[in-house]
Structure formats: structure tokens, C-alpha cells
Amino acid sequence: MLKSFLQTQEWLDFQKSIGRKVWRFDDGKVIANIIQHQLPFGMNYLYVPHGPEINLDQISGGLKNELESFFSFIKKTAREEKSIFVKFEPLNDSIVELIYGAGLKKSAKEIQPHRSVILDLDKSEEELLAAMHHKTRYNIKVAEKYGITSDRSDDFESFWKLMQKTSKRDKFGSHPKPYYDALLHFESDHFHVGLILAKHEGKPVAGAILALMGNTAYYLHGASDHEFRSMMVPYALHWGIIKYLKGSGRYTQYDFWGINAQKYPGVTRFKLNWGGRQVEYPGAFDLSIRPFWFLMYKILRNIF
């Protein structure tokens, strides 16, 4: 059974720590983190990231009964919370086949990316370099020539300044500062979050927040100073991350976390050129709870 860090108890605890209402359904057979997300005008929806998980090996009394119990719970919770819909983003197609009969509809609005690039780290540095696009190898050398270095850091304020510059430059909405601060200070026995900063002559010029669970590191958030773009800083940052992960001896996969050639062609090309393998997830599915308000939500979403 595939498992995502988004379906761990630790991730649910983090969501609760930043003020979101959360629930966990777990009968040993069907498992789901459920997170409430707020919408304008006092509305909300429930969200099941990379779930539910279904442990078929533990089911002996009939899958239909287990799924009915799960959907009864989530619908009851949604009605009590006056949620207008529930959004699911299953991790694989087999889960979609099992739950689709409950009235779910494919959604164009995704929270998590449905495509990603995963780099296998069990190869040597020489093998990893050989598998990259030649421009990526060249840009790593350019960054090294400028003396760009990358390492673990606790300097959150520097990362936040870089994030502000990046969101302003690229015109995207970042999370509030307390979100990143809470994420970086969240620790448990099985789930860790780390900050990597790339520096030029001691000055932070790029940064990345990684989620670390099991044998996999996930690239969640990144930021950079555009003034240093000619030094190929992002290449030094990610090559530094890769070497750090390999050196730890714990991680065998680096998940670049999301590509979309239509919306983000430059970022997608950057991630693909590291030579990893592409993975694809089923996408998002919505279960309507309050049909009128769900229709209004979809109409307004398409307008704005």
C-alpha cells in the first residue's frame, strides 16, 4: 500500500497546529486524514489529501460495508460542519476505482500536483550527473565557479525574505509567514522538515523547505533572489540537496513535487532536466454535500 506523508498522523497534527479543524478516520482498513479548508463568505470544504488509504489485506467482511462506513462518517462530518463538498485526491488509480461509485465527480481544481518527478538516489553522483540534461550539468558547474554553496540551516528569517521576493516577482500567493515558521518547527519521530539555504559569499540567495519521511525527501517550497540568477543558484541549491540526502544514508528518493507544462513550463523543464522519472496521480475528485452552494462555488471559481 502506497503511503504519502499527507496521510500521516504527523501531517494532521501540523494542520491542527496552524488552526485548521481536522479529523482522522482509521478503522485499520480504511484510513483518511480529513482537513477543513475555509472559503469566502463563511463557507468551507473538507479535504482528503492523497487519500483515502484502503488496506485490502485487512478487509474480510466485505469491502462495500467498509466503504459505506467511511463515507457515512465523512458525509455526517461534512453536514455537521456545513461543508459544501469534500475533495479527494487519491494516490493511485485502484483507490479511484473503489470509491468512484460513491458519487464522486472528477474535478478540474487540484490542491496537490497530479504529476511529479522523482529522482532515485541509489546511483552514484557520477551516474546522476550523466543522466541529467547537459545544460543542467553545465549550470551546476557555473554555480560552483561562482562559489555557491548549499547546506542545512535554521535561518528562517532569511528564507522568509527570499520567499517575499519570489512571490512578488513571480506574482503568486505564498502562505503567511507563520505557516512556514510552524512547518519548519514541526518535528516528530517519523516526520521531519528541513531548510536548505544556498549562499554566495555568506549571503543567502536561495532556499528550499523539505519534508522528510521514510526513505523519501519532498521539495515543498522554494525561493530565490533573482539578482543572482546569472550564477545559476537553483542548480547549486538542488545539487546540494541531492548530495546532502545521499550523504545522510537515509534517503533513496528525492521528489521534486509537481510539474505542469501548461501552467509552469519553465519550472517543469527545470525539474525534468535532472533526469528523474515522471509519476502521475489520478487527480482530484469532489463529492457534493450541498448541491446549490457547490454549484455557486464552481461558477464563481470559473469567473474569478
C-alpha positions, 0 to 999 in steps of 0.5 A: 500500500502506497503511503504519502506523508499527507496521510500521516498522523504527523501531517494532521497534527501540523494542520491542527497546529496552524488552526485548521479543524481536522479529523482522522478516520482509521478503522485499520482498513480504511484510513483518511486524514480529513482537513477543513479548508475555509472559503469566502463568505463563511463557507468551507470544504473538507479535504482528503489529501492523497487519500483515502488509504484502503488496506485490502489485506485487512478487509474480510467482511466485505469491502462495500460495508467498509466503504459505506462506513467511511463515507457515512462518517465523512458525509455526517462530518461534512453536514455537521460542519456545513461543508459544501463538498469534500475533495479527494485526491487519491494516490493511485488509480485502484483507490479511484476505482473503489470509491468512484461509485460513491458519487464522486465527480472528477474535478478540474481544481487540484490542491496537490500536483497530479504529476511529479518527478522523482529522482532515485538516489541509489546511483552514484553522483557520477551516474546522476550527473550523466543522466541529467540534461547537459545544460543542467550539468553545465549550470551546476558547474557555473554555480560552483565557479561562482562559489555557491554553496548549499547546506542545512540551516535554521535561518528562517528569517532569511528564507522568509525574505527570499520567499517575499521576493519570489512571490512578488516577482513571480506574482503568486500567493505564498502562505503567511509567514507563520505557516512556514515558521510552524512547518519548519518547527514541526518535528516528530519521530517519523516526520521531519522538515528541513531548510536548505539555504544556498549562499554566495559569499555568506549571503543567502540567495536561495532556499528550499523547505523539505519534508522528510519521511521514510526513505523519501525527501519532498521539495515543498517550497522554494525561493530565490533572489533573482539578482543572482540568477546569472550564477545559476543558484537553483542548480547549486541549491538542488545539487546540494540537496541531492548530495546532502540526502545521499550523504545522510544514508537515509534517503533513496528518493528525492521528489521534486513535487509537481510539474505542469507544462501548461501552467509552469513550463519553465519550472517543469523543464527545470525539474525534468532536466535532472533526469528523474522519472515522471509519476502521475496521480489520478487527480482530484475528485469532489463529492457534493454535500450541498448541491446549490452552494457547490454549484455557486462555488464552481461558477464563481471559481470559473469567473474569478 
